[in-house]
């Protein structure tokens, strides 16, 4: 009886193996989750900012322009943009925690410091853009005072405000480049490129403000994808690689 069962098992061959991917993406570890969550949220916010923003013609004071700037969409969109800027130093800090000491660690710390300084300079300007402009436009909708656009230009081009805004955006660009350098120094293979698209998006953050709706919405979408790309690279990378920093 035993011999017949053994022969039968031999003839039937090995048990079938389950089909499916052989190398699934590993889940994020506890140390990686804050960075992944911050980058995922950052990507959503930078995408939503230009996508939700109304895009009326701002060259001439019109009732349509006043209504757009006085709308709830104006506030929600700009709050998304402000939240993205405020979130960037935190996201950079969470990525920096995953990098080793040495060259990469120094570059990452510099990215966090410049990102924090940049956000601190940019956010007051966003506050005026969100609430002061919204209030002026709301009054114009009620009373129809066509000089409201002149007042808005005065707010936007006020020398100290404009200097803070421009300097802050330059610091955010430098922060993105420094984080990309740190990531490159600490990683091997194709994943080394993962932070470069987000750095490019931050470098283009200042000039895109002078572009039109199509360019700005496209920039927001690509910046969001770049943040998600880096989040995916964080998941696929070790928490504290060694051997590249000396």
C-alpha positions as CSV (number, residue, x, y, z in Angstrom):
1,X,0.0,0.0,0.0
2,X,2.8,2.4,1.0
3,X,4.7,1.6,-2.2
4,X,1.7,2.3,-4.4
5,X,1.1,5.7,-2.8
6,X,4.8,6.6,-3.2
7,X,4.8,5.7,-6.9
8,X,1.6,7.7,-7.4
9,X,3.1,10.7,-5.7
10,X,6.2,10.5,-7.8
11,X,4.3,10.2,-11.1
12,X,2.0,13.1,-10.2
13,X,5.0,15.5,-9.9
14,X,5.5,18.4,-7.5
15,X,2.7,20.4,-6.2
16,X,1.7,23.4,-8.3
17,X,3.2,26.7,-7.2
18,X,0.9,29.8,-6.8
19,X,1.2,32.2,-9.6
20,X,1.7,35.9,-9.2
21,X,4.4,38.6,-9.0
22,X,7.7,37.3,-7.7
23,X,9.0,40.6,-6.3
24,X,6.2,42.7,-4.9
25,X,6.9,46.2,-3.6
26,X,7.7,46.0,0.1
27,X,5.4,47.9,2.4
28,X,6.7,51.0,4.0
29,X,8.4,50.5,7.3
30,X,7.5,52.4,10.4
31,X,10.5,54.7,9.9
32,X,9.5,55.4,6.3
33,X,5.8,56.1,6.8
34,X,6.0,59.7,7.9
35,X,8.1,60.6,4.8
36,X,5.8,58.7,2.5
37,X,2.7,60.3,4.0
38,X,4.1,63.8,3.9
39,X,5.2,63.4,0.3
40,X,1.9,61.9,-0.7
41,X,0.0,64.8,0.9
42,X,2.4,67.3,-0.6
43,X,1.8,65.9,-4.1
44,X,-2.0,66.2,-3.7
45,X,-1.8,69.8,-2.4
46,X,0.5,71.1,-5.2
47,X,-1.7,69.5,-7.8
48,X,-4.9,70.9,-6.3
49,X,-3.6,74.5,-5.9
50,X,-3.7,75.5,-9.6
51,X,-6.4,72.9,-10.5
52,X,-8.9,74.5,-8.2
53,X,-7.8,78.2,-8.6
54,X,-10.2,80.3,-10.8
55,X,-8.4,81.7,-13.9
56,X,-10.1,84.9,-15.0
57,X,-8.4,87.5,-17.1
58,X,-6.5,89.7,-14.5
59,X,-5.3,92.3,-16.9
60,X,-8.6,94.3,-16.7
61,X,-10.9,95.0,-13.8
62,X,-14.2,93.3,-14.5
63,X,-17.1,91.9,-12.5
64,X,-16.1,88.4,-13.6
65,X,-12.6,88.9,-12.1
66,X,-14.0,90.3,-8.9
67,X,-16.4,87.3,-8.5
68,X,-13.6,84.8,-9.2
69,X,-11.3,86.4,-6.5
70,X,-14.2,86.6,-4.1
71,X,-15.2,83.0,-4.6
72,X,-14.7,80.1,-2.2
73,X,-12.6,78.4,-4.8
74,X,-10.1,81.2,-4.5
75,X,-9.7,80.6,-0.8
76,X,-9.6,76.8,-1.0
77,X,-7.1,76.7,-3.8
78,X,-4.7,79.1,-2.2
79,X,-5.0,77.3,1.2
80,X,-3.9,74.2,-0.7
81,X,-0.9,76.1,-2.0
82,X,0.0,77.5,1.4
83,X,-0.4,74.1,3.1
84,X,1.9,72.6,0.5
85,X,4.6,75.2,1.2
86,X,4.2,74.7,5.0
87,X,4.4,71.0,4.5
88,X,7.6,71.0,2.5
89,X,10.1,71.5,5.4
90,X,8.4,68.7,7.3
91,X,8.5,66.3,4.3
92,X,12.2,67.2,3.7
93,X,13.0,66.5,7.4
94,X,11.3,63.1,7.2
95,X,13.3,62.2,4.2
96,X,16.5,63.5,5.8
97,X,15.9,61.1,8.8
98,X,16.2,58.2,6.4
99,X,19.6,59.2,5.1
100,X,23.0,58.4,6.6
101,X,25.4,60.8,8.3
102,X,28.2,62.3,6.3
103,X,27.8,64.2,3.0
104,X,24.2,63.1,2.5
105,X,23.3,64.0,6.1
106,X,24.8,67.5,5.7
107,X,23.1,68.1,2.4
108,X,19.8,66.9,3.9
109,X,20.1,69.2,7.0
110,X,20.8,72.1,4.7
111,X,17.7,71.3,2.7
112,X,15.5,71.3,5.8
113,X,16.9,74.6,7.0
114,X,16.6,76.4,3.7
115,X,13.1,74.9,3.2
116,X,12.0,76.2,6.6
117,X,13.4,79.6,5.9
118,X,11.8,79.7,2.5
119,X,8.4,78.7,3.8
120,X,8.6,81.3,6.5
121,X,9.2,84.0,3.9
122,X,6.6,82.9,1.4
123,X,3.6,82.1,3.7
124,X,2.8,85.7,4.8
125,X,2.5,86.6,1.1
126,X,0.1,83.7,0.6
127,X,-1.9,85.1,3.6
128,X,-2.4,88.4,1.8
129,X,-3.2,86.6,-1.5
130,X,-5.9,84.5,0.2
131,X,-7.6,86.9,2.6
132,X,-6.8,90.5,1.7
133,X,-7.4,90.0,-2.1
134,X,-10.5,88.0,-1.4
135,X,-11.9,90.8,0.8
136,X,-11.2,93.5,-1.7
137,X,-12.8,91.5,-4.5
138,X,-15.8,90.8,-2.3
139,X,-16.3,94.5,-1.7
140,X,-15.9,95.2,-5.5
141,X,-18.7,92.6,-6.2
142,X,-21.0,94.5,-3.9
143,X,-20.2,98.1,-4.8
144,X,-18.5,97.6,-8.1
145,X,-15.4,99.8,-7.6
146,X,-13.2,99.1,-10.6
147,X,-10.1,100.4,-8.7
148,X,-10.1,97.2,-6.7
149,X,-7.5,95.7,-9.2
150,X,-5.2,98.7,-8.5
151,X,-5.4,97.9,-4.8
152,X,-4.6,94.3,-5.4
153,X,-1.6,95.2,-7.5
154,X,-0.4,97.4,-4.7
155,X,-0.6,94.5,-2.3
156,X,1.1,92.1,-4.6
157,X,3.9,94.5,-5.6
158,X,4.6,96.0,-2.2
159,X,8.4,96.1,-2.1
160,X,8.9,94.2,1.2
161,X,6.2,91.6,0.5
162,X,7.5,91.0,-3.1
163,X,11.1,90.7,-1.8
164,X,10.1,88.2,0.9
165,X,8.1,86.2,-1.6
166,X,10.8,86.0,-4.2
167,X,13.5,85.3,-1.7
168,X,11.4,82.6,-0.1
169,X,10.8,80.9,-3.4
170,X,14.5,80.9,-4.2
171,X,15.2,79.3,-0.9
172,X,12.6,76.6,-1.5
173,X,14.2,75.9,-4.9
174,X,17.6,75.6,-3.2
175,X,16.1,73.3,-0.6
176,X,14.8,71.0,-3.3
177,X,18.1,70.9,-5.0
178,X,19.9,70.1,-1.8
179,X,17.6,67.3,-0.9
180,X,18.1,65.8,-4.4
181,X,21.8,66.0,-3.9
182,X,21.5,64.3,-0.5
183,X,19.3,61.6,-1.9
184,X,21.8,61.0,-4.8
185,X,24.7,60.8,-2.4
186,X,22.9,58.2,-0.3
187,X,21.3,55.9,-2.9
188,X,22.4,53.6,-5.7
189,X,20.9,52.6,-9.0
190,X,17.9,54.0,-10.8
191,X,16.4,55.2,-7.5
192,X,19.1,57.8,-7.2
193,X,17.2,60.0,-9.7
194,X,13.9,59.9,-7.7
195,X,14.4,63.3,-6.0
196,X,15.5,65.2,-9.2
197,X,12.0,65.8,-10.7
198,X,10.7,67.3,-7.4
199,X,13.8,69.5,-7.3
200,X,13.1,70.7,-10.8
201,X,9.5,71.4,-9.9
202,X,10.7,73.6,-6.9
203,X,13.2,75.4,-9.1
204,X,10.4,76.2,-11.6
205,X,8.0,77.3,-8.8
206,X,9.0,81.0,-9.0
207,X,9.0,81.4,-12.9
208,X,5.7,79.5,-13.2
209,X,3.9,82.4,-11.4
210,X,4.5,84.5,-14.5
211,X,2.9,81.8,-16.8
212,X,-0.7,81.3,-17.9
213,X,-3.3,78.8,-16.7
214,X,-2.2,75.9,-18.9
215,X,1.4,76.1,-17.8
216,X,0.6,76.5,-14.1
217,X,-1.9,73.6,-14.0
218,X,0.6,71.5,-15.9
219,X,3.4,72.4,-13.4
220,X,1.1,71.6,-10.5
221,X,0.3,68.2,-12.0
222,X,4.0,67.4,-12.7
223,X,5.1,68.6,-9.3
224,X,2.5,66.3,-7.6
225,X,3.7,63.3,-9.7
226,X,7.3,64.2,-8.7
227,X,6.4,64.1,-5.0
228,X,4.6,60.8,-5.4
229,X,7.6,59.4,-7.3
230,X,9.9,60.3,-4.4
231,X,7.4,58.7,-2.0
232,X,7.5,55.5,-4.0
233,X,11.3,55.6,-4.0
234,X,11.3,56.0,-0.2
235,X,9.3,52.8,0.1
236,X,11.7,50.9,-2.1
237,X,14.8,52.1,-0.4
238,X,16.5,51.0,2.8
239,X,15.9,53.1,5.8
240,X,19.6,54.0,6.5
241,X,21.9,52.7,3.7
242,X,25.6,52.6,4.4
243,X,28.7,52.6,2.3
244,X,28.2,55.6,0.1
245,X,29.0,58.3,2.6
246,X,32.6,58.8,3.8
